[in-house]
Amino acid sequence: MTQAKKIMVDRKYHLFNAQGKVLGRLATEIATILMGKNKVTYTPHIDGGDFVVVINVDGIDITGNKREGKVYHRFSGYPGGITSVTFKEQVKRDSRKVLYQAVYNMLPKNKLRDRMLKRLLLNKKTEHGAKVIHVTHE
């Protein structure tokens, strides 16, 4: 069995266009690439994933009645400090946060999650600032 080491990690860039894509299905693909599970050298304790660039996050879609029914909650820690926002309102405010939260919850809950999320680049429009070396999933 081949085992990845820190010095052996070869990172590529994957470009996703979120226009018309379903939120959960897109988030699972992104999480798989960030973890490195699509590679032959996948090792759970090593962060061997690639970079992911997502464009057109404003065009992300969701199935069923979740546009009005899906609710995101925040809690300040104070009594009565819960704030709730629907999916529709959150997309108007900042659509990147919706996709970020979906990917965040699909990654492993350990020390590697923050490192993996640093390689996730979300853009509302078509233009992006990252230099794309290897383009897939268009």
C-alpha positions as CSV (number, residue, x, y, z in Angstrom):
1,M,0.0,0.0,0.0
2,T,1.3,3.4,-0.9
3,Q,1.3,6.0,1.8
4,A,1.4,9.7,1.3
5,K,3.9,11.8,3.2
6,K,3.9,15.5,3.6
7,I,6.7,16.1,1.1
8,M,5.1,13.9,-1.5
9,V,1.8,15.8,-1.7
10,D,1.2,17.1,-5.3
11,R,-1.6,19.6,-5.2
12,K,-3.7,20.5,-8.3
13,Y,-6.4,23.1,-8.8
14,H,-10.0,21.9,-9.6
15,L,-12.5,24.4,-11.0
16,F,-16.2,24.0,-10.4
17,N,-19.0,26.1,-11.9
18,A,-21.9,26.2,-9.4
19,Q,-24.4,27.7,-11.8
20,G,-27.5,25.5,-11.6
21,K,-25.8,22.8,-9.5
22,V,-27.5,21.3,-6.4
23,L,-25.9,22.4,-3.1
24,G,-25.5,19.1,-1.4
25,R,-24.2,17.2,-4.5
26,L,-21.7,19.9,-5.2
27,A,-20.5,20.1,-1.6
28,T,-19.9,16.3,-1.5
29,E,-17.7,16.5,-4.6
30,I,-15.7,19.4,-3.2
31,A,-15.3,17.8,0.2
32,T,-13.9,14.6,-1.4
33,I,-11.3,16.6,-3.3
34,L,-10.3,18.7,-0.3
35,M,-9.8,15.5,1.8
36,G,-7.8,13.8,-1.1
37,K,-10.1,10.8,-1.2
38,N,-10.0,10.9,-5.0
39,K,-6.3,10.1,-5.0
40,V,-4.6,6.7,-4.9
41,T,-2.3,8.0,-2.1
42,Y,-5.1,8.8,0.3
43,T,-4.1,8.5,3.9
44,P,-6.6,9.6,6.6
45,H,-4.0,11.3,8.9
46,I,-2.3,13.3,6.2
47,D,-3.8,16.4,4.5
48,G,-3.2,15.3,0.9
49,G,-6.1,17.1,-0.9
50,D,-6.1,19.6,-3.7
51,F,-7.2,23.2,-4.2
52,V,-10.8,23.8,-5.2
53,V,-12.0,27.0,-7.0
54,V,-15.7,27.5,-7.2
55,I,-17.2,30.2,-9.5
56,N,-20.8,31.5,-9.9
57,V,-21.7,30.6,-6.3
58,D,-24.7,33.0,-6.7
59,G,-26.3,30.5,-9.2
60,I,-26.3,27.6,-6.7
61,D,-29.7,25.7,-6.6
62,I,-31.5,23.6,-4.0
63,T,-34.2,21.0,-4.4
64,G,-37.8,20.9,-3.1
65,N,-39.2,23.5,-0.7
66,K,-35.9,24.1,1.1
67,R,-35.5,27.6,-0.4
68,E,-38.0,28.8,2.3
69,G,-37.8,25.9,4.7
70,K,-34.1,25.5,5.3
71,V,-33.0,27.6,8.2
72,Y,-29.5,28.4,9.4
73,H,-29.1,29.2,13.1
74,R,-26.4,31.1,15.0
75,F,-26.1,31.4,18.8
76,S,-24.3,34.2,20.5
77,G,-24.1,32.4,23.9
78,Y,-26.4,34.8,25.6
79,P,-30.0,34.0,26.7
80,G,-32.3,34.7,23.8
81,G,-29.3,35.1,21.5
82,I,-30.3,32.7,18.7
83,T,-30.5,34.2,15.2
84,S,-32.2,32.3,12.4
85,V,-31.9,33.0,8.7
86,T,-33.6,31.1,5.8
87,F,-31.7,29.8,2.8
88,K,-33.3,32.5,0.6
89,E,-32.2,35.3,2.8
90,Q,-28.7,33.9,3.3
91,V,-28.2,33.6,-0.5
92,K,-29.1,37.3,-0.8
93,R,-26.7,38.3,1.9
94,D,-23.7,36.1,1.0
95,S,-24.2,33.0,-1.1
96,R,-20.6,31.9,-0.4
97,K,-21.5,31.2,3.2
98,V,-24.1,28.7,2.2
99,L,-21.7,26.5,0.2
100,Y,-18.9,27.0,2.8
101,Q,-21.2,25.8,5.6
102,A,-22.2,22.7,3.6
103,V,-18.6,21.8,2.8
104,Y,-17.5,22.5,6.4
105,N,-20.0,20.0,7.8
106,M,-18.9,17.3,5.4
107,L,-15.2,17.4,6.3
108,P,-13.7,15.4,9.1
109,K,-14.1,16.9,12.6
110,N,-10.4,17.0,13.5
111,K,-7.4,19.3,13.3
112,L,-7.1,18.8,9.5
113,R,-10.5,20.5,8.7
114,D,-9.2,24.1,9.0
115,R,-6.2,23.3,6.8
116,M,-8.5,21.7,4.2
117,L,-10.8,24.7,4.2
118,K,-8.0,27.1,3.5
119,R,-7.7,25.5,0.0
120,L,-11.4,26.3,-0.8
121,L,-11.7,29.4,-2.9
122,L,-15.3,30.7,-3.4
123,N,-16.2,33.4,-6.0
124,K,-19.6,34.9,-6.6
125,K,-18.9,35.8,-10.2
126,T,-17.1,34.1,-13.1
127,E,-13.8,35.7,-12.6
128,H,-11.4,34.3,-10.1
129,G,-7.9,35.4,-8.9
130,A,-6.3,31.9,-8.5
131,K,-4.0,30.6,-11.2
132,V,-5.7,27.4,-12.4
133,I,-3.2,24.7,-13.3
134,H,-5.5,21.7,-13.8
135,V,-9.1,22.3,-14.7
136,T,-11.8,19.7,-14.1
137,H,-15.5,19.4,-13.4
138,E,-16.7,22.2,-15.7
